Each structure stands twice: as structure tokens, then as C-alpha cells.
Amino acid sequence: MVNLSAVEALEGDTAVYPPSFCGWRQLLAVVVITEVSVVLVAVGRGGLPGWQWFGMATLYAQWMALFCASGLCVTTGWTGRFSARGAWIGSWLITVLLALAFSYAAWLAARLGSPGLVQDSAGLFVVSSVFAVGLVSLVFFRYLVIRARWRAQLLAQAEARVQALQARIQPHFLFNSLNTIASLIPDQPDSAEAATLDLADIFRGSMRRADQLIPLADELRLARQYLDMEKRRLGGRLEIDWRVDDLPPGAAMLPLILQPLLENAVGHGVQTRPEGGTVSVYGRSEGDQVVITIGNPAAAAESASGHGMALRNIRERLALAFGSRASLLTNQDRERFYAVLSVPHVRHTDR
């Protein structure tokens, strides 16, 4: 029986189903795991075998693995009708049945075509082949479930940290924004109306899922609205150097990935200085990467804990969404602090 404890742990929330095995990445993984299994079997037989045995074993194992993977691809629509538990069990049983059919057909073909090639009886040959396939597929499926559970947990942690960060940001930002709007109403009603609309857009953006990619143009618009709100509050103390015309507006970006960096820039680099300072946002494309640099004056007494929590949260979200292709680097000289965000240039598509 397939070990489904991980599936059960996920069933109530994420309902992780087996992959379709129709894509080249899944097929490549099957090929690699099959070849590793052949090597392990060869070593277990007592030393390295001859090239003839190794070649025949590889050919047989790879064809069987691809045959089983193709069967799983064809039956994905059928297994997808079951629960996650049923889909995993069904996929494993399909793999075992396909291995049984393939091994028996291979034994018959070897007997008819090359009588001396296979010395084992049909029963022993089929049972040993099916046992090997069942065991390897069981381990492989277990790995897929654990990997899916790890990704789900990482996503949940990222969501929780985003919500915690927003819960910490929103009260004082909301109160400051409302006070700014109230002060604008008597003398600048048009500015008060614009500030109210900006505030609504910012909080609407904060309701998005932390893992749902959005167009870069939308993220830049929210970032600009956030800076405009802070500009109304701080007045001449906050200067904004906004240079993002070279950025591709249709690139995919995580929502609210820039706002924590901008909040740090304003809170630590401008608000703490009586004379204020300039927050710079500079974006460009570098090859297949989209790079955004946010700079602010270096503060003499910066709150390292809040700053560090925001940076850690962003790095975790980047790792989950883009893997090692994305990064967030920081640098500080005597005068300014810089945060450099780099993500792969992936075209956003509505899903």
C-alpha cells in the first residue's frame, strides 16, 4: 500500500494530486530516476557489470519507465476525478499494471527473438520487474508528496508573514493617511479625493494572494501611490526620484513586493531625519532579468529588526515563486542604503 500520510495531511487544504507526467520535466525526472535505479541494481549484483548487461538493462528499464509514464499521462483525466488519496493510489496501481504488461510482453519477445537472452522463467522475470517498478514508483511518489507538502508549507509561511507584515504596517499607515486626508479636505479637496482613491487602491492590492503574480505595471502603480501618500504626509521632507520607464510593464511580479522596501526607505531613511531625504526608484532590464533598485539616505539609528523581517519575508517569497533566479541584495555606503531586487523576466499571463 502506498504511504499516503503526507497526502492525508494535505487533503483538507491543498489536495495535492499526482503530476500528469505529460511534460518534459516529469519525463526527464523519470529517466534520471530509472537510470539511477539501474546503477543501484548493477552495484547490488556484486561489482560493476559488463557494458552489454548494462546497456540491455538500461534499454529495458527506460522503455518500461517511459511506457508507464505515458500510461499515467493518458489516464490523468480519469484519476483526476478521484480524491487526492484515490488519485495517488490509482496512479500507483496503473504503474504496477503497466509494468506487469510490459515485462510479460518483453519476456515473450525475448523468448521468440533471442531464446538465450533471458534465463528466468516468465513468472520470476515478471514478478521481479513489477516489484522493482512498484518499489521505485512508491519512493518517487512519496518524494513528490513530500515536495508538494514542503512547497505548501513554505507558501503558507509566506502568506502568514505577509499578513503579519501588513497587520503591522496598516494601522499606523492607515491612521497617518486618514490624518493627511482630513488635513487636505478644507483647503485642497481635490488632493483629499485623490488621496482617498490612492488609499483604497493600496488596500485593495493588499488583499491579493501572496503567490499570485501580477503585471509589473500594476505593482509599480501601487508603489507610486504609496509614495504619493507618504509625500502628502511628509511634504517637502520627502523627495522622490522615480525612473522606471525602461522596465517592461508586462513582466510578472509578486504583489506588494516593493511596498515593504519603500516603507523601509521612507521610515528609516527619511522620516527619522529632520531634513528628510530622497527615495530613489530606478528600474531596468538586464538580459533576462528585471532589476529594480530602491535607495534612501542611510539612517544613523536604523531599526534593524523591522528592516530585517521585511527583507527575510521578501527573500522567502522570491525563492518560492522564482527559485534561485531571483534575489534581493542590499548595500550601504556612508550616505545611502540600497535594496536591489532582481527577478526573471517572465511575461505575465492572466490565469
C-alpha positions, 0 to 999 in steps of 0.5 A, a space after each residue: 500500500 502506498 504511504 499516503 500520510 503526507 497526502 492525508 495531511 494535505 487533503 483538507 487544504 491543498 489536495 495535492 494530486 499526482 503530476 500528469 507526467 505529460 511534460 518534459 520535466 516529469 519525463 526527464 525526472 523519470 529517466 534520471 530516476 530509472 537510470 539511477 535505479 539501474 546503477 543501484 541494481 548493477 552495484 547490488 549484483 556484486 561489482 560493476 557489470 559488463 557494458 552489454 548487461 548494462 546497456 540491455 538493462 538500461 534499454 529495458 528499464 527506460 522503455 518500461 519507465 517511459 511506457 508507464 509514464 505515458 500510461 499515467 499521462 493518458 489516464 490523468 483525466 480519469 484519476 483526476 476525478 478521484 480524491 487526492 488519496 484515490 488519485 495517488 493510489 490509482 496512479 500507483 496501481 496503473 504503474 504496477 499494471 503497466 509494468 506487469 504488461 510490459 515485462 510479460 510482453 518483453 519476456 515473450 519477445 525475448 523468448 521468440 527473438 533471442 531464446 538465450 537472452 533471458 534465463 528466468 522463467 516468465 513468472 520470476 522475470 515478471 514478478 521481479 520487474 513489477 516489484 522493482 517498478 512498484 518499489 521505485 514508483 512508491 519512493 518517487 511518489 512519496 518524494 513528490 508528496 513530500 515536495 508538494 507538502 514542503 512547497 505548501 508549507 513554505 507558501 503558507 509561511 509566506 502568506 502568514 508573514 505577509 499578513 503579519 507584515 501588513 497587520 503591522 504596517 496598516 494601522 499606523 499607515 492607515 491612521 497617518 493617511 486618514 490624518 493627511 486626508 482630513 488635513 487636505 479636505 478644507 483647503 485642497 479637496 481635490 488632493 483629499 479625493 485623490 488621496 482617498 482613491 490612492 488609499 483604497 487602491 493600496 488596500 485593495 492590492 493588499 488583499 491579493 494572494 501572496 503567490 499570485 503574480 501580477 503585471 509589473 505595471 500594476 505593482 509599480 502603480 501601487 508603489 507610486 501611490 504609496 509614495 504619493 501618500 507618504 509625500 502628502 504626509 511628509 511634504 517637502 521632507 520627502 523627495 522622490 526620484 522615480 525612473 522606471 520607464 525602461 522596465 517592461 510593464 508586462 513582466 510578472 511580479 509578486 504583489 506588494 513586493 516593493 511596498 515593504 522596501 519603500 516603507 523601509 526607505 521612507 521610515 528609516 531613511 527619511 522620516 527619522 531625519 529632520 531634513 528628510 531625504 530622497 527615495 530613489 526608484 530606478 528600474 531596468 532590464 538586464 538580459 533576462 532579468 528585471 532589476 529594480 533598485 530602491 535607495 534612501 539616505 542611510 539612517 544613523 539609528 536604523 531599526 534593524 529588526 523591522 528592516 530585517 523581517 521585511 527583507 527575510 519575508 521578501 527573500 522567502 517569497 522570491 525563492 518560492 515563486 522564482 527559485 534561485 533566479 531571483 534575489 534581493 541584495 542590499 548595500 550601504 555606503 556612508 550616505 545611502 542604503 540600497 535594496 536591489 531586487 532582481 527577478 526573471 523576466 517572465 511575461 505575465 499571463 492572466 490565469 
